[in-house]
Structure formats: C-alpha cells, structure tokens
Amino acid sequence: MLLKLLGEGGCMYKTRIAIFQQRDRQIIVIPLDCSFEDRPLSQRCEALANIQKAALKAGLDAPAAAVWRVGNKLRFMAPTEWHPFLKTLTWNTIIANLSGALNCHDVSRQPYVIGLNLASSEQRAGAPKHRP
C-alpha cells in the first residue's frame, strides 16, 4: 500500500503494484488506503501523475490506475479506456496479484521496481484471468 503519498520537493513513497494484461495491453494497478477518498481531487490527480512518472522512469511503459475501497465498493482513477476493465476487478483480485513494489523518491533519484518480473505478461498463477 502507499507508505507516503507526497513529500516536500517531490514524491516520496514506496507502493506495491499489480500489473494486469488485457488484449495485449498492460495496466499498473496501485491499491491505496481508503483515506485517499478524502483527499481533494487535485491531490489525487497529482498523486496519480507522480506514480505514473515514477513507473515510466522505472521502465514500466503502461498506464497507472489508483484503486481504493470505500465501504464495500472499489473506487479508482485511471484513463477512461480502462474503466470497463477496472470495474470487473475486486479488491481481493488486486491484492492477490501484487507482484512488486515501486519506489519513488525525489526527482534527483531514479525510481525503481522491486521484485517484479517484467518479462511476465500474465497474472500470477491461480489468480482469475480478466479477459472479456
């Protein structure tokens, strides 16, 4: 989960990520704490933009989606074309597919991914496949 959303002078956080593939395209899904709902829209947009920049700098060339729970419902911010796919996911599916951690620090450092098999394009074995 998100350990620190924004720090002074840039983004500073470490977050677990899941990568899903649909129709030969990938999306990076970042589960966040439910308190993300209470942040102003501008802060949520800034956080997602920072995560997307860190992912690109770390070599992950895929759009990012922030997801969080509000009660029993899954909320998300993502490019519009990914909304139908994200609506099919459950929180448990996302958590079961966490496959690495994205580290991002201030802009002077290089973000990197820990424990992610970038060569794999499929979800973890045993997890449900999400293909329309």
N, C-alpha and C positions, 0 to 999 in steps of 0.2 A: 504494500500500500504506500501511499505517498507519505514520506517521512517529513519533508519540509517543502512547502509549496513555493514560496518566494523568499529570497534573502536580499539583503541590501546589495545593490550593484549588479544584480543579475539573478539567475535562477540557481538555486542550491537545493538539490533533493536527490533521493535515490528512490526509485519506484519499481515495483515488479510489473512485468508486462506479459501479455499473451498475444501471440500472433495467429490470426485466423486467415485461412485462404478460401476464397470463393471465386470460381470461374477464372482461375489463373491470376487473380489479384490478391494482394495481402492487405490486411489492416492491422495496426498495432492497437491493442485494447489495454487501457490503463485503468484498473479499478481504484477508485478513490473513496475516502471516508465520506459518510453521509453528510458531514458538515459542509461539504463542497456546495450543497444545495443552497446554503445560507449566504454564500458569498455573492457580491454584486456580479451581474453579468460581465461587466468589464474585467473583473479579476478572473472569472472563469475563462474568458476568452484569452486573456494574457497567459494564464497557466497552460492552457492547451497549446497556444502558439509556442511557448517555451519548451514544452515537451516535444512538439513536432520538430523544432530546431535541433534539439539535443539528439533526437532519433536520426535525423538526417546527417548530423555531424558524426554520429556513431556508425554510419554506414547502412542504416535501415531506411530504404527508399520506399516507404509506404505511408499512407495517411494514418494519423493518430486519432483515436476516439477515447474520450474520458467517459467513464461509466461510474455511477454511484447509486446507492439504494436510498429510496425514500419510502419508509414503511416496507411493504412487500413489493413495491414497484421498482423497476430498473429505469433509471434516467440516464441520458447520455448527451454528449456534444460530439458531433462528428460531421464530416462532409455529407451533404444531403443524399448523395447516391448510395451511402452506406446505411441509411436509416432503416430500410426494409430488412436488411440482414441483421442489424443490431437488435431489432425488435424480436427476432427469433431466439436470441440468447437469454440464458438465465444467469443469475449471479453465480450459481454453483458451477455451471459450464465454464464461465470465465475463470473462476478460481482454479478449477481443475486443469486448465490449460496454461497457467502461468509457467513460463518457460525460461525466464531470465530476469535480470534487473538492469534498468537503465540508470546510469549515474550521470548526473549533470551538475556541474559546478559553475563558477563564474565564467564569463566569456573568454577569459585568458587560458582556460584549460580545455582540453579535449574531452568531450563526453565519451563514454564507452559503455558497452553492454557486457554484463557478467553472465556466464552460464547459458547463453543462448546458442543453439545450433542453427546458424544462419543458413546452412545448406538444406535443412529440412523445410519443406513447404507444406507439410501436412500437420494436423493437430496431433497431440500425444495419442499414443495407442490407448484404446479403451474409452476415449472421450467421444462423445457423439460428433458425427460429421455434420456440418451445416452446409448443405448444397441444395439449392432449390430444384 
